[in-house]
Amino acid sequence: MARVFVSHATCDRRVADEVSEVQAVAFSADGRTLASTHADGGVRLWDVTDRSAPVQIGQALVGHTGAALDVAFTPDGRALATSSLDQTAIVWDLTDHSVAGQVGRPLAAGSGAVWSSAVVPGRDVLVAAGEDRMLRLWDVTDRAKPLPLDQPIDTGQIDGVVDTSLSADGRLLAAAGADRSVTLWDLSDPHAVGALGPPLAGQDDTLWSVAVRPDGRLAAVSGHANQRVALWDLSDPQRPRRIDELLATGHIQTIYDLAFSPDGETLATASQDQTIRLWDVRDPRAPVQLGQHLRGHTDGVLAVAFSPDGRTLASAGNDDQTIRLWDVTNRAQPQPRGATLNGHSGGINALAFSPDGRILASASSDHTVRLWDVRDGRVVTQLGRPLTGHTGAVNTVAFGPDGRTLVSGDSAGTVILWDVPMLGDDPVDWIAEACRRAGDPLDPATWNQYAPGVEYRDTCS
């Protein structure tokens, strides 16, 4: 097993273990960062400010298709050059956080599974809930050092919270409990969270999902077995009122997830029966199905999410482990958009679009989160490697309002904050971008310095 050591005085500290064979290492000029290259083509950065406790910085840098051989920092530490057996040299810009990476340590979020998490719009506040029925809030102004806000809040839902949903302004949170109740919470002041009115009671089935319309004036609730959706008027959240008739969806198995479109006019329902249906809910007293139900998944559909512009719907499957995109510009005639997205090795439990709609995040039972570049809905690419760090199924994922923060929660009771890349308006030609940042292509002398014995070729041709 390959290992890298940083030594000083009488202390040897192992920096890397359980990774691919190390080919070369180099220190930055200030001595605070160590770079290592590996036989799998990866390049890793390590914070060695504290030589007794080195910490890997973000995820491995991925780009080489052969063993990464040599590595060197520029004198100012703002770039890194690597060479590889794949006959390429790459210059990495270290001033731009273009690779998603975990921020800080995982947060302990109770004694059971975390089923829901979100960053409150307009506030640097993270909220999570799950099996132990508590709402937990953190101040994430400093994302690397989240601070708990007061004591956990007991929802009173004795069998735990299975799902939550926020209004667009972040002031109202609905929490669905396994005890068949939905509680409403006022988050206007995160230091003084209070219950709003009585629980939404009278559900005739164990609850599975809740969705609050962006304006906070309507909630949809689905149960485990009756394939119907209850709609609640929240115009006065102190006096919530269930709209008389349950929405008979036509689904023939459990409705796993619900999502309102950004304009609040459409509700999507996702079911174990492998279908998604769209509903016009402009008049909640008389919902109307829009078009035909969406088919394509070969197993139950666990999650759905609308893009911020409302033109794309993403759906995720359980055993088929796939993500599909749908063009819902014309919601009466939705169409598949692009190819099926593959990569996860477990059911996909949750989806979230970044606020600008350019990135889709997926959370899976395979213990990972993946990021997808969906700027061009016809050609979707995965961004970097899967985000790893969870030790249980990842049940929930959500972006913060800034688009740079992602939060995920798992069945082991852990919440992790991630720093995610920012994407430009157009898909990037990464070879051209690397050449733009590096300036002129490597000349033969520099090539021989970093890739000795490998035939020279113009790196930017």
C-alpha positions as CSV (number, residue, x, y, z in Angstrom):
1,M,0.0,0.0,0.0
2,A,1.4,3.3,-1.0
3,R,2.0,5.9,1.7
4,V,3.3,9.4,1.9
5,F,5.0,10.8,5.0
6,V,5.7,14.3,6.2
7,S,8.6,14.3,8.6
8,H,9.9,16.9,11.1
9,A,11.9,16.6,14.3
10,T,11.0,13.2,15.8
11,C,7.5,13.0,14.4
12,D,6.4,10.9,11.3
13,R,2.9,11.4,10.2
14,R,1.2,9.4,7.5
15,V,-0.6,11.7,5.1
16,A,-2.1,9.3,2.6
17,D,-3.2,5.7,2.8
18,E,-5.7,3.5,1.0
19,V,-5.0,5.5,-2.2
20,S,-3.4,4.6,-5.5
21,E,0.4,4.2,-5.7
22,V,2.2,7.5,-5.2
23,Q,4.5,8.6,-8.1
24,A,5.8,12.0,-6.9
25,V,5.3,14.7,-4.3
26,A,6.0,18.4,-4.1
27,F,5.7,21.2,-1.6
28,S,4.3,24.7,-2.4
29,A,6.8,27.6,-1.8
30,D,5.2,28.5,1.5
31,G,5.4,24.9,2.7
32,R,1.7,24.8,3.6
33,T,0.5,22.6,0.7
34,L,1.7,19.2,-0.4
35,A,0.8,17.8,-3.9
36,S,1.0,14.1,-4.7
37,T,0.5,12.3,-8.0
38,H,-0.8,8.8,-8.3
39,A,-0.8,5.7,-10.6
40,D,-4.5,6.1,-11.1
41,G,-3.9,9.5,-12.8
42,G,-5.3,11.4,-9.8
43,V,-3.5,14.4,-8.2
44,R,-4.2,15.2,-4.5
45,L,-3.5,18.3,-2.5
46,W,-2.8,18.2,1.3
47,D,-3.0,20.9,3.9
48,V,0.2,20.4,5.9
49,T,0.1,23.6,7.9
50,D,-0.1,21.4,10.9
51,R,2.5,18.8,10.1
52,S,1.2,16.5,12.8
53,A,-2.3,16.4,11.3
54,P,-2.3,16.7,7.5
55,V,-5.7,17.0,5.8
56,Q,-6.6,16.3,2.2
57,I,-7.9,19.4,0.4
58,G,-11.1,18.6,-1.5
59,Q,-11.4,15.8,-4.0
60,A,-8.6,14.4,-6.2
61,L,-7.9,16.5,-9.3
62,V,-9.0,14.4,-12.3
63,G,-7.9,14.8,-15.9
64,H,-5.1,12.4,-16.7
65,T,-6.0,9.1,-18.2
66,G,-2.7,7.5,-17.3
67,A,-0.5,7.5,-14.3
68,A,0.4,11.0,-13.2
69,L,4.2,11.1,-13.1
70,D,5.6,14.4,-11.9
71,V,4.3,17.5,-10.2
72,A,5.6,21.0,-9.5
73,F,4.1,24.2,-8.1
74,T,4.6,27.6,-9.7
75,P,6.6,30.0,-7.4
76,D,3.5,31.9,-6.3
77,G,1.6,28.7,-5.5
78,R,-1.3,29.7,-7.7
79,A,-0.9,26.9,-10.3
80,L,0.3,23.3,-10.4
81,A,1.8,21.4,-13.3
82,T,1.6,17.6,-13.7
83,S,2.8,15.2,-16.4
84,S,1.4,11.8,-17.2
85,L,2.0,8.5,-19.0
86,D,-1.0,9.5,-21.2
87,Q,1.5,11.9,-22.9
88,T,-0.2,15.0,-21.6
89,A,0.8,17.8,-19.2
90,I,-1.8,19.7,-17.3
91,V,-1.6,23.1,-15.6
92,W,-4.1,23.3,-12.7
93,D,-5.4,26.7,-11.6
94,L,-5.4,26.6,-7.8
95,T,-7.0,30.0,-7.4
96,D,-10.4,28.8,-8.5
97,H,-12.3,26.2,-6.4
98,S,-13.5,24.4,-9.5
99,V,-13.7,21.0,-7.9
100,A,-16.4,20.1,-5.4
101,G,-15.1,19.4,-1.9
102,Q,-16.3,18.8,1.6
103,V,-16.5,21.8,3.8
104,G,-15.6,21.3,7.5
105,R,-16.4,18.2,9.4
106,P,-19.6,16.2,9.1
107,L,-22.4,17.3,11.5
108,A,-24.0,14.9,13.9
109,A,-27.7,15.3,13.4
110,G,-29.3,13.1,16.0
111,S,-29.6,9.5,16.8
112,G,-31.3,8.2,13.6
113,A,-31.4,8.7,9.9
114,V,-31.5,12.2,8.5
115,W,-34.5,12.3,6.0
116,S,-34.5,15.9,5.1
117,S,-32.1,18.9,5.0
118,A,-32.0,22.4,3.5
119,V,-30.3,25.7,3.6
120,V,-32.9,28.4,4.4
121,P,-33.3,30.9,1.6
122,G,-32.1,34.4,2.5
123,R,-30.3,33.2,5.6
124,D,-27.1,31.4,6.4
125,V,-29.0,28.7,8.3
126,L,-29.0,24.9,7.7
127,V,-32.0,22.9,8.9
128,A,-32.1,19.1,9.2
129,A,-34.7,16.6,10.5
130,G,-35.2,12.8,10.6
131,E,-35.9,9.7,12.6
132,D,-35.4,11.3,16.1
133,R,-38.3,13.8,15.4
134,M,-36.1,16.8,16.1
135,L,-35.5,19.9,13.9
136,R,-31.8,21.0,14.1
137,L,-30.5,24.3,12.9
138,W,-27.0,25.5,12.4
139,D,-25.5,28.9,11.5
140,V,-23.4,28.3,8.4
141,T,-22.1,31.8,7.9
142,D,-18.7,30.2,8.2
143,R,-19.3,27.0,6.2
144,A,-16.2,25.4,7.5
145,K,-17.3,25.9,11.2
146,P,-21.1,25.5,11.4
147,L,-22.5,26.6,14.8
148,P,-25.7,25.0,16.3
149,L,-28.5,27.4,16.9
150,D,-29.9,26.9,20.3
151,Q,-31.3,23.4,21.3
152,P,-32.9,21.0,18.9
153,I,-36.7,21.6,18.5
154,D,-39.0,18.7,19.3
155,T,-41.7,18.4,16.6
156,G,-43.8,16.1,18.8
157,Q,-44.1,13.7,15.9
158,I,-43.4,10.5,17.8
159,D,-42.3,8.3,14.9
160,G,-39.9,10.8,13.4
161,V,-39.9,13.3,10.6
162,V,-40.0,11.7,7.1
163,D,-39.9,14.9,4.9
164,T,-39.8,18.7,5.1
165,S,-40.4,21.5,2.7
166,L,-39.7,25.2,2.8
167,S,-41.6,28.2,1.2
168,A,-39.5,30.2,-1.2
169,D,-38.9,33.0,1.3
170,G,-37.7,30.5,3.9
171,R,-40.2,31.7,6.5
172,L,-42.4,28.6,6.6
173,L,-41.3,25.0,7.0
174,A,-43.7,22.0,6.9
175,A,-42.6,18.8,8.5
176,A,-44.3,15.5,7.7
177,G,-44.3,12.9,10.4
178,A,-44.5,9.1,10.3
179,D,-47.4,9.6,12.8
180,R,-49.6,10.9,9.9
181,S,-49.4,14.6,11.0
182,V,-47.8,17.6,9.4
183,T,-46.5,20.4,11.6
184,L,-45.9,24.0,10.4
185,W,-42.9,26.1,11.7
186,D,-42.2,29.8,11.6
187,L,-38.5,30.3,10.7
188,S,-38.6,34.1,10.4
189,D,-36.3,34.2,13.3
190,P,-34.0,31.1,13.4
191,H,-33.2,31.9,17.0
192,A,-36.9,31.7,18.0
193,V,-38.5,29.0,15.9
194,G,-42.2,28.5,16.8
195,A,-45.0,26.3,15.7
196,L,-47.7,27.8,13.4
197,G,-51.2,26.7,14.3
198,P,-52.3,23.1,14.9
199,P,-50.8,20.1,13.1
200,L,-52.3,19.2,9.8
201,A,-54.1,16.1,11.1
202,G,-56.6,13.6,9.7
203,Q,-54.4,12.0,7.1
204,D,-55.7,8.4,6.7
205,D,-52.3,6.9,5.8
206,T,-48.6,6.9,6.9
207,L,-47.1,10.0,5.3
208,W,-44.3,9.8,2.7
209,S,-43.8,13.3,1.2
210,V,-44.8,17.0,1.7
211,A,-44.3,19.9,-0.6
212,V,-45.0,23.6,0.0
213,R,-45.9,25.8,-2.9
214,P,-43.3,28.5,-3.4
215,D,-45.6,31.3,-2.1
216,G,-46.3,29.3,1.1
217,R,-50.0,29.3,0.6
218,L,-50.6,25.7,-0.4
219,A,-49.2,22.3,0.8
220,A,-49.5,18.9,-0.8
221,V,-49.1,15.7,1.3
222,S,-48.9,12.1,0.0
223,G,-49.2,8.9,2.0
224,H,-47.9,5.4,1.7
225,A,-50.7,3.3,0.4
226,N,-53.8,5.3,-0.8
227,Q,-52.2,6.8,-4.0
228,R,-54.0,10.2,-3.3
229,V,-52.7,13.6,-2.4
230,A,-54.2,15.9,0.2
231,L,-54.1,19.6,-0.5
232,W,-54.0,22.1,2.3
233,D,-54.8,25.8,2.2
234,L,-52.1,27.7,4.2
235,S,-53.3,31.2,3.4
236,D,-53.6,31.6,7.2
237,P,-51.0,29.1,8.6
238,Q,-52.5,29.6,12.0
239,R,-55.7,28.1,10.7
240,P,-54.7,25.6,8.0
241,R,-57.7,24.1,6.1
242,R,-57.7,20.9,4.1
243,I,-59.4,21.3,0.7
244,D,-62.3,18.9,0.8
245,E,-61.5,16.4,-1.9
246,L,-58.4,14.3,-2.0
247,L,-56.6,14.4,-5.4
248,A,-57.2,11.0,-7.0
249,T,-54.0,10.8,-8.9
250,G,-54.5,7.6,-11.0
251,H,-51.3,6.2,-9.6
252,I,-51.6,2.5,-8.7
253,Q,-48.8,2.4,-6.1
254,T,-47.2,4.6,-3.4
255,I,-46.5,8.2,-4.3
256,Y,-42.9,8.7,-3.2
257,D,-42.3,12.3,-4.0
258,L,-44.1,15.6,-4.7
259,A,-42.7,18.9,-6.3
260,F,-44.3,22.2,-7.1
261,S,-43.1,24.1,-10.2
262,P,-41.4,27.5,-9.4
263,D,-44.5,29.4,-10.6
264,G,-46.6,27.2,-8.3
265,E,-49.1,26.3,-11.0
266,T,-48.0,22.7,-11.5
267,L,-47.6,19.8,-9.1
268,A,-45.5,16.7,-10.1
269,T,-46.2,13.4,-8.5
270,A,-43.7,10.5,-8.6
271,S,-44.8,6.9,-7.9
272,Q,-43.6,3.4,-7.2
273,D,-45.7,2.5,-10.3
274,Q,-42.7,3.9,-12.5
275,T,-44.6,6.9,-13.7
276,I,-44.7,10.7,-13.1
277,R,-47.8,12.8,-13.5
278,L,-48.2,16.6,-13.8
279,W,-51.2,18.5,-12.4
280,D,-52.5,22.0,-13.0
281,V,-53.2,23.2,-9.5
282,R,-54.0,26.9,-10.2
283,D,-57.4,26.1,-8.7
284,P,-56.5,23.7,-5.9
285,R,-60.2,22.8,-5.6
286,A,-60.2,21.3,-9.1
287,P,-56.8,20.0,-10.1
288,V,-56.5,18.8,-13.7
289,Q,-54.0,16.3,-15.1
290,L,-51.7,17.8,-17.8
291,G,-50.9,15.5,-20.7
292,Q,-50.1,11.8,-20.4
293,H,-48.1,10.3,-17.5
294,L,-44.4,10.2,-18.0
295,R,-42.9,6.8,-18.6
296,G,-39.3,5.6,-18.9
297,H,-38.1,4.4,-15.6
298,T,-38.1,0.6,-15.1
299,D,-38.6,0.8,-11.3
300,G,-40.2,3.1,-8.8
301,V,-39.6,6.8,-9.2
302,L,-38.2,8.0,-5.8
303,A,-37.6,11.7,-6.5
304,V,-38.6,14.6,-8.8
305,A,-37.4,18.2,-9.0
306,F,-38.2,21.2,-11.3
307,S,-35.4,23.4,-12.6
308,P,-35.5,27.0,-11.4
309,D,-36.9,28.2,-14.7
310,G,-39.6,25.5,-14.6
311,R,-38.7,24.2,-18.1
312,T,-37.0,20.9,-17.0
313,L,-38.2,18.2,-14.7
314,A,-35.6,15.7,-13.3
315,S,-36.7,12.3,-12.1
316,A,-34.8,9.5,-10.3
317,G,-35.3,5.8,-10.1
318,N,-34.9,3.2,-7.4
319,D,-33.6,-0.1,-8.6
320,D,-33.0,1.2,-12.1
321,Q,-30.5,3.7,-10.6
322,T,-31.0,6.3,-13.4
323,I,-31.9,9.9,-13.7
324,R,-34.1,11.2,-16.5
325,L,-34.7,14.8,-17.7
326,W,-38.0,15.9,-19.2
327,D,-38.7,19.0,-21.2
328,V,-41.8,20.5,-19.6
329,T,-41.8,23.9,-21.3
330,N,-45.2,22.8,-22.6
331,R,-46.6,21.0,-19.6
332,A,-49.5,19.5,-21.5
333,Q,-47.0,17.8,-23.8
334,P,-43.8,16.9,-21.8
335,Q,-41.0,15.3,-23.7
336,P,-37.8,13.3,-22.8
337,R,-34.7,15.6,-22.9
338,G,-31.4,14.0,-23.7
339,A,-30.0,10.6,-22.7
340,T,-30.6,8.7,-19.4
341,L,-28.0,9.6,-16.8
342,N,-26.2,6.6,-15.3
343,G,-23.5,6.2,-12.7
344,H,-25.0,5.5,-9.3
345,S,-24.9,1.9,-8.0
346,G,-27.9,2.3,-5.7
347,G,-31.3,3.8,-5.7
348,I,-31.4,7.6,-6.1
349,N,-33.3,9.1,-3.2
350,A,-33.2,12.9,-3.8
351,L,-32.5,15.5,-6.5
352,A,-31.8,19.2,-6.4
353,F,-31.0,21.9,-9.0
354,S,-28.6,24.7,-8.2
355,P,-30.3,28.1,-8.0
356,D,-29.0,29.0,-11.5
357,G,-30.2,25.7,-12.9
358,R,-26.8,24.7,-14.2
359,I,-26.0,21.9,-11.9
360,L,-28.2,18.9,-10.8
361,A,-27.2,17.1,-7.6
362,S,-28.3,13.5,-7.0
363,A,-28.2,11.6,-3.6
364,S,-28.0,7.8,-3.5
365,S,-28.2,4.7,-1.4
366,D,-24.7,4.0,-2.7
367,H,-23.4,6.5,-0.1
368,T,-22.5,9.1,-2.7
369,V,-23.7,12.4,-4.1
370,R,-23.0,13.2,-7.8
371,L,-23.1,16.5,-9.6
372,W,-24.2,16.9,-13.2
373,D,-23.7,19.7,-15.7
374,V,-27.1,20.2,-17.2
375,R,-26.6,23.5,-19.0
376,D,-27.1,21.7,-22.2
377,G,-30.0,19.4,-21.4
378,R,-29.3,17.3,-24.5
379,V,-25.7,16.5,-23.5
380,V,-25.3,16.1,-19.7
381,T,-21.9,15.4,-18.2
382,Q,-20.9,14.4,-14.7
383,L,-18.8,17.0,-12.8
384,G,-15.8,15.4,-11.3
385,R,-15.9,12.3,-9.2
386,P,-18.7,11.3,-6.8
387,L,-18.7,13.1,-3.5
388,T,-17.8,10.6,-0.8
389,G,-17.8,10.8,3.0
390,H,-21.2,9.4,4.0
391,T,-21.3,6.1,5.7
392,G,-25.0,5.4,5.0
393,A,-27.6,5.9,2.3
394,V,-27.8,9.5,1.3
395,N,-31.4,10.5,1.7
396,T,-31.5,14.2,1.1
397,V,-29.6,16.9,-0.8
398,A,-30.2,20.6,-1.2
399,F,-28.3,23.7,-2.5
400,G,-27.9,26.8,-0.5
401,P,-29.1,30.1,-2.0
402,D,-25.6,31.1,-3.1
403,G,-25.3,28.0,-5.3
404,R,-21.8,27.3,-3.9
405,T,-23.0,25.3,-0.9
406,L,-24.6,21.8,-1.0
407,V,-25.9,20.0,2.0
408,S,-26.6,16.2,2.2
409,G,-27.8,13.9,4.9
410,D,-27.6,10.2,5.4
411,S,-29.1,7.2,7.2
412,A,-26.3,7.2,9.7
413,G,-27.4,10.6,11.1
414,T,-24.7,12.7,9.5
415,V,-25.0,15.9,7.6
416,I,-22.2,17.1,5.3
417,L,-21.7,20.5,3.7
418,W,-20.0,20.7,0.3
419,D,-18.3,23.5,-1.6
420,V,-19.4,23.1,-5.3
421,P,-18.1,24.5,-8.5
422,M,-19.6,27.6,-10.3
423,L,-20.2,27.1,-14.0
424,G,-20.3,29.8,-16.7
425,D,-23.0,30.4,-19.1
426,D,-21.7,27.9,-21.7
427,P,-20.2,24.4,-21.5
428,V,-16.4,24.7,-21.1
429,D,-13.8,23.3,-23.5
430,W,-11.5,22.2,-20.7
431,I,-8.4,21.7,-23.0
432,A,-8.8,25.2,-24.5
433,E,-9.4,26.6,-21.0
434,A,-6.3,25.0,-19.6
435,C,-4.3,26.4,-22.5
436,R,-5.8,29.9,-22.0
437,R,-4.8,29.9,-18.4
438,A,-1.3,28.5,-18.9
439,G,-0.5,30.8,-21.8
440,D,1.8,29.3,-24.5
441,P,1.9,25.5,-24.9
442,L,4.8,23.7,-23.2
443,D,8.0,24.0,-25.2
444,P,10.3,20.9,-25.7
445,A,12.6,21.8,-22.9
446,T,9.7,22.2,-20.4
447,W,8.1,19.1,-21.7
448,N,11.3,17.1,-21.1
449,Q,11.5,18.5,-17.6
450,Y,8.0,17.2,-16.6
451,A,7.6,14.3,-18.9
452,P,11.1,12.8,-19.5
453,G,11.3,10.0,-22.0
454,V,7.8,10.7,-23.4
455,E,7.7,11.9,-27.0
456,Y,7.0,15.7,-27.3
457,R,3.7,16.9,-28.7
458,D,2.0,20.4,-28.8
459,T,-0.2,20.3,-25.8
460,C,-2.6,22.9,-27.2
461,S,-2.9,21.8,-30.8
